[in-house]
Structures are given as C-alpha cells and as structure tokens.
Amino acid sequence: MHGQVFHYKFHEDVELEYVEAELNLAMFNVESLHGPARTRLEAAHVVDYARRSLAIDASTEVGWDFNRLFVGGLLREHGPDSFTVRRTEGPLPTKRNSQRHAC
C-alpha cells in the first residue's frame, strides 16, 4: 500500500521500551475508536531497533488516528525534543532489522 508514512527517529536518551509502551497504548486507543478488525488490518507500522526508528502508515483513517495518538503520547511523556519526525509518500520501509506489524 502506498500513501503517507510518518518516519520517527528517537534520540539516544529515549529508551525504546517506552516507545513500545506508547505504541501499545496508541494501538489500544485506536482499537477503541475503530474496532479490533479494522485496527488489525489498517494500523501498520515498522520498528527498526538498530536504527532507533519507527514508520507508521497513515494512508487510512485508522492509520492516521494511530499516528496522532502515538505522537500525542510521545509529546506528553517525552517532550518535543525526544524525537524527530518526517512525512513521506510511499510504502512502509522494509529493513532486515525491522519488525513489521499489521497491528
């Protein structure tokens, strides 16, 4: 699927386990909005632990809401200087060290 993808890069002082906790919370919340089936199908993301990065597919309404919930949690818990984000067009990246999740 091609569309809007948000690419996050986390600063060294941010522990990735906290990023994963924010991902899980965003997933839980987006599931409350859109239901488990739609969330499983449309909330795709890729985590690259070696590069301390994450990409979220925001090409659907579910993906867009998932992205908004995730970044809101990051800003609230870690502040605006804890990560960088850029938006691109295209598919989610695939890397050897990545884990791709449909939900």
N, C-alpha and C positions, 0 to 999 in steps of 0.2 A: 504494500500500500504506500502511495506517495502522498505527502501532504506536509503540514507544518510539524517540524520537530524542534523541540527545545533541548539544547545541549548544556548541561551543568558541569562545572569543574569546581571541585571543593578544595579549599585551602588546607594546608597541612595540619593546622590546629583543630580541624573538624574531624572527629572520629567517625569513621564510616558506619559504625553500628548505630549511631544517632541518625545518620542519613537513612539507613534502612528502617529505623523506627518511624521516621517521618513518612517514608514511602508506605509502610503498612497502615499508618493512620489515615493517610490520604486515600488509600485503597478501600479501607473500611468505610470512610465517609462517602466516597463516590458510589460505593455499592448501595449505601442507604438512599442515595438520590436516584440511581438508575437501575437498581436490582442486580442480583448476582450474575445472571446470564449475560446481560449486556456488558457488564463490567468485565467479565472474563473474556469476552470477545473483543472489546474495544479499548481497554486501558493498557496498551502495550508500552513497554519500556525496556531499555537495555542498560545494565550496570557493568562498567569496566573497572574492576577493583584495582588493577595495576596502574591505571591512569587516573584513578580517583575521579571518575566521571560517570555521568548518567545521561541518557537521552530518553525523552518522553515523546511519544507520537500524539500530537494534539490535533490530528486531522478529523476527529469526530467530536461530537458533543461530549461524550463520556471522556475521551482523552483530554479535551480542553479543560473540563471540570477537574479531572485528576491532576493535571498540571497546575491549575490555580490553587487547589487545596494543598498540593505538595509545596509550592513556592511560598504560600502563606505560612505554612508551618515552619519552613526554614527561616523565613524572615523573623517570625515571632521568637523562635527558640535560639537561633544562632546569629541573627543580625545580617544586615545587607553586605557586610564585608567578608562573610564566611564563604562566599561562592561567587562565581561569575556565570552568566547565562547568555546564550546567543540563540537566535531563532534562524532556522534554515528551512528550505523547501527540499523535499526528497524523502527517501525511505529511512527507516531506522538504521543506524550503522550496525555492521556485524564485525566483530573482532574475535580473535582467538581467546582472549582473556575475559570475554564478556559473557554475561548470562542474560538471555532474552526471556522476558516474561510476558505472557499474554495477560496475566493479572497478578 
